[in-house]
Amino acid sequence: MAILINPFRFASAPSGPTDTGWLFPTSYDESGGDEDWLLPTNVYADDTNYASVDVDDEEASRTLITMGYGFAIPSGATILGVEVEHIRWCIDSDDLYESVERLVVAGSVAGTNKANTSSILPKSETVVTRGSSSDLWGLINGSTITAEICNASTFGFGMAVFEDDRDGRTEANYDYNKMKVHYST
């Protein structure tokens, strides 16, 4: 009597798509622009405490760069897409627009700008989601976006606003900023 052993029986099957779940940033930086953000660490949690920026006539905020999301994506995983969600609104302006909504790689903005530069910010809290489970924001998998890049403390999201008229100062508010990375192993 011969005993046959299937050598493939114990091999693990490749994993299908999965994601990191929503994670919040733990660090920030600012770059460019005219106006500093006030209380920028308030985007670290969904708690109705706002990061805000006062923008004057035809000025832009500095780009608020949020990083340190604590991703633990397995080495060699294929990045499939990135989503970012935040709540934002403005106080009494018909001229305040998003100007930057981009991923951050190695501490600098990179990839496609997802800002809606043609619609004013709403005057009430609005949840905005950018990207998707299959959107790499113009970055190239395996080159400009990898598991190692996403896991780095300098990977994140940058956002800025622009006031395009001469009607005085106005304020943009952001409650939180969270990110999810979709990948397969």
N, C-alpha and C positions, 0 to 999 in steps of 0.2 A: 504494500500500500504506500503510495507516494503522497507526501504532504506538499501541497502547493501554497506558497506564501505570496501574496500580492504586494509587491514593493511600493505601490502607490497608496495603499490603504492608510498609511500613517502620515502621508504628506499633507500639509495643511493647504487648504484651498486659498487662492488669492482673495483678498478682502475686496469687497465692493466699495462704492463711494461712502464716505462718512464725513463728519465735520467736527470741529473743535468745540462746538457750542459757543454761545455768546460770551465773550470775555471783555472786561473793561481795562482801560489803560492804567498804568501806574506811574508814568512820567510824561513830561512835556518839554517842548522847546518852542521858540517863536522865531520867525525869520521874515525878512522883507517888510513891506508895508509901512504905514504911517502910525497906526494906533495900537498900543499894547492891549492885550486881553486882561480883564480884571477877574481875579479868582479863577484862573484857568484849571486848577485842580478840581473844580466842581464838576467837570465832565467825567470824573472817575466813577461816578455812581448815578443810578436812576433814583434821585431823591428830591427833586424839585428845587435843589440849590443850583443856581445858574452860573456858568462862566459868561461874561458879557464883555462887549466892546462898544465904546462910544465912537462913532465915526462922523467926521465933519464933512462939509461941502467937498465933493469930488475927491474924497480920500478913500484909501483901502485900509482895512485892518491888517495887522501882521498875520502871517499864516500860523495858526495854532497847530502845532505838530504833536500828536499824541502817540505815545509809544509804550513799550513794556507790557504787552498784553499777556505774556506768560504762556504762549503757545508751546505745546510739546508734541509736535507732529513727528512721526517716525522718520528717521533718516532714510532718504531714498524714495519717500512717498511722492506721488505725482500730485501737484497742486492743480485743482480743477476750477476753483473760483474763490472769490473773496466778496463778502457782504459787509457793509458798514451801516449801522443804524444810529440815528440821533434824533433828539427833539430840538427844534429851533423855532424862534419867533422874533419879531421886532416890535419896538414901541413906536407907534405913530409915525410911520414913514411910508411914502409912496415911491421911494427912490433907493431902497436898500436891497441889494442883490447878492447872491452867492457869487464869489469870484474864483474860489479854489475849493475843490473837493477831490483830492488825489491820494493815492497810496504813498507811503513813505518807505523808502528802502535805504538802509545805512544812514538814516537821519535826514535824508533829503527827499523832497517830493519827486515822484516818478510816475510814469504811466499816464493813462488817459484822464483828463479832467472831467469829472462827472457833475460839476456844478451846473445848476440851472441858471444861466446868466441872463435869461430873458424874462424871468418872472420875479416879481418882488417877493421878499420874505413875507410870510403871513403875519397877521397881527394877533394870532392866537397860537398856542402850542400845537405843533404839527409834527408827527412822526414821519421821518424820511428814511427810506432804505435805498442805498446805492449798491450797485453790483448784484451778483446772483451766484448760484451754485456753479455756474459755468462761465463766469466773467472774470478774466484775468487782468482787466483794466489796461489792456495794451501791452502788458509785460509778457515775456516769453518763458513758458514753462521749461525748467531745466537750465535756464540761463539767467534771466533777470528776476525770476521768482522760483524759489526752491523751498523745501522744508527748512533747510538751514537758515535761509533768509527770513522766512516767516517766524522762526523760533528766536531770532536775534532780538535783543532788547531795543534795537534801533529800527525795527519794522513797525509801521503804524499807518496813521491817517492824518492828512493835513487839511485844514479848512480856513477860509478867509471870506470876508464880505467887502462890498464896495458900495459907496454912496455916490450916485451919479448926478446930483443936482445941487443947487445952492439954496436949500431950504433949512439950513441949520443942522445941528447935531442930532443924531438918532442912535438908538441902542439896539444891538443884536444880542440875543440870549440863546445859549445852548445848555440844555439840562444834562444830557449824558452823551457819551459816544462809546459804542460797543462794536466789536468786530467778530466775525466768524469766518474761518477758512475751511473750505471744502477740499477733500483730498481722497486719494485711493492708494492702497499699498499693494 
